[in-house]
Amino acid sequence: MLFDIKTYTERRARLRRQVGHGLILLPGNNESPMNYPANTYKFRQDSTFLYFFGQHRDGLCGVIDCDSGEEWLVGDDISLDDIVWFGAVASVADMAAECGVAKSGPMSQLQMLVDTARRQGRTIHFLPPYRHDWMIQLMDLTGIHPRDQKGAASLTLISAVVEQRASKSAGEIAEIERAMDIGYEMHTTAMRLCRPGVTEQEIAGRLAGIAQSRGCIASFQTILSMHGEIQHGYPSPRPLEAGRLMLCDCGAETNENYCSDNTRVTPVSGRFTPEQRDIYQAVLDAHDAVVEMAAPGVKWWDCHFAAARVITEHLKAIGLMRGNTDDALEAGAHAMFFVHGLGHMMGMDVHDMEGLGQIYVGFDDEVRPRLDQFGTNCLRCGRRMQEGFVMTDEPGIYFIPALIDDWRASGHNAEFINFDRVEAYRNFGGIRLEDDLLITADGCRYLGSKRIPIRPDEVEAFIERERQ
């Protein structure tokens, strides 16, 4: 376990107080087969279960009785056959004691606990399920069909979990910074390997190897492509071409499942063209404006639109946009270039707690998502910042040919976009620059002991040095 027994005990006690009444079910994950039962994906524990119980073994479920204060860790002890193939592990009772849980039992006891609570008319609190094996088990336990389980999930429990997990402790920040250091090596390796003729897949494979060599995994499937305009441009066998840009969005996840997430853009030829540098600087200035602005009490919604304003002003100076900036932002004209939200929370999940529902994680009663406008509807966060939040700062500018053609044909925001000038950029690709920020008492700071080169001169100097 990453933390001491007191940490997990206090987390569960706080959760119990916040939820108030009823029975809380917090399942861990099971093994997930790739193509037959014995050939599984690398096991990854459920983040919320890990946060409150600290155990990495599969096939467990934590139960908290908010009324009596009793806690259980239920799961079946492994068989002798399992020991032969995988080695001995601690018993469920021993794992329960390690995280301060007084009671344990086989998985069959879970049905008994739920049945008793239901007979008493008590609420069964569970989070939105995302794995189908748990959906089936939850249906057996509660009678709720999988299609109805997301809607039946406990908003009280969701809110309580989000409140706890959103603000990171000093110990959690230290673990995130371990992930950041691995991510630094991944990104500088990608920059070092970036040159004409090397394939996207070769570079991405090297990055995965760096994470795995630390006993870790990538925190998400690496995005690495000359087609930076594709938001999830996964690596292809395509060789890198001189004159193009390589966008790399990747990160590491530690053994304790804390994540990093950075994006850098590297000129394949080693130097930016004047057009590339202009767009790159626009994104960098938007990124830096957020660093200056982010602090407790500041709405992330306002940070997003501050970045959008910087991008719009730069694009006007280049001649790609025109008109009044306030009107352009209100109309969403910037979103043809800046198609996504500024960033997201990060922690034990690279998109922290996204499975609980982004409306509950990234928004609050004061700031609600705006779903009726392209681009703005993709914001993952808009709420006021608090000390201890970890946020990604990742503005971007993209030239998406299909989107350009669609807006031009319909005349959408034509008063703000110079489509004739944009035509010259339709094969440009895209640029996104991303760092991970910790919201501090009086502002924010970058996470990680070393910062991946980001200023255009730094990037060019790094490439020149590494290619000698």
JOMO-V881617 format. One record per pair of residues at least 12 apart in sequence whose C-alpha atoms are under 8 Angstrom apart, sorted by the first residue. I is the first residue (numbers start at 0). J is the second residue. Records with the same first field share a line. If there is no record, write none. Layout:
I: J, J
This chain:
0: 53, 54
1: 53, 255
2: 53, 170
3: 98
4: 97, 98, 99
5: 99
7: 50, 51, 52, 53, 98, 99
8: 51, 98, 99, 100
10: 51, 163
11: 51, 63
14: 159, 160, 163
15: 63, 64, 65, 68
16: 65
17: 159
18: 65, 155, 156, 159
19: 65, 66
20: 64, 65, 66, 121, 122
21: 64, 65, 66, 116, 121, 122, 123, 124
22: 62, 63, 64, 65, 66, 113, 116, 121, 122, 123, 124
23: 62, 63, 64, 65, 123, 124, 125, 156
24: 60, 61, 62, 63, 123, 124, 125
25: 47, 48, 60, 61, 62, 125, 126
26: 45, 48, 59, 60, 61, 133
27: 44, 45, 48, 49, 57, 58, 59, 60, 61
28: 43, 44, 45, 57, 58, 59
29: 42, 44, 57, 58, 59, 132
30: 42, 57, 58
42: 57
43: 55
44: 56, 57
46: 256, 347, 348
47: 160
48: 60, 61
52: 98
53: 98
54: 94, 98
58: 74, 75
59: 72, 73, 74, 75, 106
60: 72, 73, 74, 106
61: 73
69: 101, 102
70: 100, 101, 102
71: 95, 100, 101, 102, 103, 104
72: 91, 92, 95, 100, 102, 103, 104
73: 91, 103, 104, 105, 106, 108, 109
74: 91, 103, 104, 105, 106
75: 91, 104, 105, 106
76: 90, 91, 105
77: 90
91: 103, 104
92: 104
110: 140
113: 140, 141
114: 140
124: 152, 153, 156
125: 152, 153, 156
126: 149, 152, 153, 156, 157, 355
127: 148, 149, 150, 152, 354, 355
128: 148, 149, 354
129: 354
134: 148
157: 355, 359
158: 359
161: 352, 359, 360
165: 344, 387, 388, 389
166: 385, 386, 387, 388, 389
167: 346, 387, 388, 389
168: 387
171: 257, 346
174: 253, 255, 257
175: 253, 257, 258, 259, 346, 446
176: 259, 446, 447, 448
177: 253, 447
178: 250, 251, 252, 253, 257, 258, 259
179: 250, 251, 258, 259, 260, 446, 447, 448
180: 447, 448, 449
181: 209, 210, 250, 251
182: 249, 250, 251, 259, 260, 261
183: 449, 450, 451
184: 209
185: 206, 209, 210, 249, 250
186: 206, 247, 249, 263, 451
187: 451, 452
188: 205, 206
189: 202, 203, 206, 247
190: 265, 462
191: 462, 465, 466
193: 239, 245, 265, 266, 267
194: 239, 240, 241, 267, 268, 269
195: 238, 239, 240, 241, 267, 268
196: 238, 239, 240
197: 238, 239
198: 235, 236, 237, 238, 239
199: 223, 224, 234, 235, 236, 237, 238, 239
200: 234, 235, 236, 237
201: 236
203: 221, 223, 234
210: 251, 252
214: 253, 254
215: 251, 252, 253, 254
216: 251, 252, 253
217: 249, 250, 251, 252
218: 249, 250, 251, 252, 258, 259, 260, 348, 349
219: 249, 250, 251, 349
220: 233, 249
221: 233, 234, 247, 248, 249, 250
222: 234, 246, 247, 248, 249
223: 245, 246, 247, 248
224: 245, 246, 247
225: 239, 243, 244, 245, 246, 428
226: 245, 246, 428, 429
227: 244, 245, 246, 397, 428, 429, 430, 431
228: 396, 397, 398, 399, 428, 429, 430
229: 399, 428, 429
239: 267
240: 267, 268
241: 267, 268
242: 266, 267, 268, 272
243: 266, 267, 268, 427
244: 264, 265, 266, 267, 428
245: 264, 265, 266, 267
246: 262, 263, 264, 265, 429, 430, 431
247: 262, 263, 264
248: 260, 261, 262, 263
249: 261, 262
255: 347
256: 347, 348
257: 346, 347, 348, 349
258: 345, 346, 347, 348, 349
259: 345, 349, 435
260: 349, 391, 433, 434, 435
261: 432, 433, 434, 435
262: 393, 431, 432, 433, 434
263: 431, 432, 433, 453
264: 430, 431, 432
265: 458
269: 459, 462, 463
270: 459
271: 455, 459
276: 455
277: 317
278: 396, 430
279: 430, 455
280: 455
281: 309, 310, 313, 314
282: 310, 394, 395, 396, 430, 431, 432
283: 432, 454
284: 309, 310
285: 305, 306, 307, 308, 309, 310, 394
286: 306, 392, 393, 394, 432, 433
288: 305, 306, 309
289: 302, 303, 305, 306, 392
290: 392, 436, 443, 444
291: 442
292: 442
293: 384, 438, 442, 443
294: 384, 385, 386, 438, 439, 440, 441, 442, 443
295: 383, 384, 385, 386, 438, 439, 440, 441, 442
296: 383, 384, 385
297: 383, 384
298: 381, 382, 383, 384
299: 380, 381, 382, 383, 384
300: 366, 380, 381, 382
301: 381
302: 341
303: 340, 341
304: 328
306: 341, 394
307: 328, 333, 337
308: 324, 328
310: 333, 396
311: 324, 333
312: 324
318: 417, 420
319: 416, 417, 418, 420, 421
320: 415, 416, 417
321: 414, 415, 416, 417
322: 414, 415
323: 415
327: 415
330: 412
331: 372, 373, 374, 375
332: 412, 415, 416
334: 373, 374, 375
335: 374, 397, 398, 402, 403
336: 395, 396, 397, 398, 399
337: 374, 394, 395, 396, 397
338: 373, 374, 375, 377, 395, 396, 397
339: 374, 375, 377, 378
340: 374, 375, 377, 378, 379, 380, 394
341: 378, 391, 392, 393, 394
342: 378, 379, 380, 390, 391, 392, 393, 394
343: 361, 379, 380, 390, 391, 392
344: 361, 380, 388, 389, 390, 391
345: 389, 390, 391
346: 389
357: 379, 380
358: 379
360: 380
361: 379, 380, 381, 382
362: 380, 381, 382
363: 382
365: 382
366: 381, 382
367: 381
368: 381
384: 438
385: 438
386: 437, 438, 439, 440
387: 437, 438, 439
388: 437, 438
389: 435, 436, 437, 438
390: 435, 436, 437, 438
391: 433, 434, 435, 436
392: 432, 433, 434, 435, 436
393: 431, 432, 433, 434
394: 431, 432, 433
395: 429, 430, 431, 432
396: 429, 430, 431
397: 428, 429, 430
398: 424, 425, 426, 427, 428, 429
399: 425, 428
400: 425, 426
403: 418, 425
432: 453
434: 446
